[in-house]
């Protein structure tokens, strides 16, 4: 349980740090990155920290973020 919680905290911290690196990106690229980060966190939470759930959530979130910026 502690490992899963630590993983979730690490993902949130990495998401926060990655958003600060989006200053020079286009709107579409920024939305894709934010969507992927949010999707990764959501996937990790919904699947209990599963790697496959995290990667799947990041992929789905990235696609949604990319499509929203059209």
Wavefront OBJ file of the C-alpha trace (Angstrom):
o trace
v 0.000 0.000 0.000
v 2.821 2.384 0.861
v 4.537 1.700 -2.466
v 1.351 2.473 -4.419
v 0.850 5.710 -2.497
v 4.482 6.676 -3.086
v 4.094 5.973 -6.788
v 1.002 8.168 -6.992
v 2.772 11.002 -5.189
v 5.761 10.665 -7.531
v 3.491 10.859 -10.572
v 1.801 14.006 -9.264
v 5.169 15.646 -8.546
v 6.456 14.764 -12.007
v 3.262 16.140 -13.532
v 3.702 19.428 -11.696
v 7.327 19.687 -12.819
v 6.505 18.808 -16.419
v 3.836 21.500 -16.644
v 6.447 24.145 -15.798
v 8.498 22.960 -18.784
v 5.624 23.679 -21.185
v 6.282 27.425 -21.427
v 7.802 27.300 -24.913
v 5.395 24.730 -26.350
v 2.510 25.367 -28.707
v -1.027 25.306 -27.360
v -1.649 21.892 -28.872
v 1.581 20.436 -27.481
v 0.876 21.859 -24.037
v -2.665 20.440 -24.013
v -1.339 17.052 -25.126
v 1.258 17.009 -22.344
v -1.238 18.102 -19.700
v -3.780 15.541 -20.903
v -1.155 12.798 -20.785
v -0.158 13.769 -17.253
v -3.709 13.871 -15.992
v -4.483 10.606 -17.772
v -1.437 8.950 -16.183
v -2.527 10.000 -12.712
v -6.101 8.893 -13.395
v -4.956 5.558 -14.792
v -2.686 4.958 -11.813
v -5.438 5.768 -9.341
v -8.110 3.712 -11.089
v -5.914 0.627 -11.450
v -4.230 0.796 -8.058
v -0.835 1.861 -9.410
v -0.647 -0.617 -12.279
v 2.018 0.278 -14.847
v -0.257 -0.726 -17.688
v -3.082 1.423 -16.305
v -0.744 4.393 -15.925
v 0.605 4.124 -19.467
v -2.868 3.511 -20.891
v -4.244 6.517 -19.022
v -1.401 8.675 -20.297
v -2.056 7.590 -23.880
v -5.787 8.231 -23.683
v -5.267 11.556 -21.890
v -2.703 12.667 -24.457
v -5.049 11.883 -27.324
v -7.919 13.734 -25.659
v -5.695 16.730 -24.885
v -4.487 16.810 -28.484
v -8.021 16.660 -29.887
v -9.402 19.325 -27.553
v -6.957 21.927 -28.873
v -8.306 21.752 -32.432
l 1 2 3 4 5 6 7 8 9 10 11 12 13 14 15 16 17 18 19 20 21 22 23 24 25 26 27 28 29 30 31 32 33 34 35 36 37 38 39 40 41 42 43 44 45 46 47 48 49 50 51 52 53 54 55 56 57 58 59 60 61 62 63 64 65 66 67 68 69 70
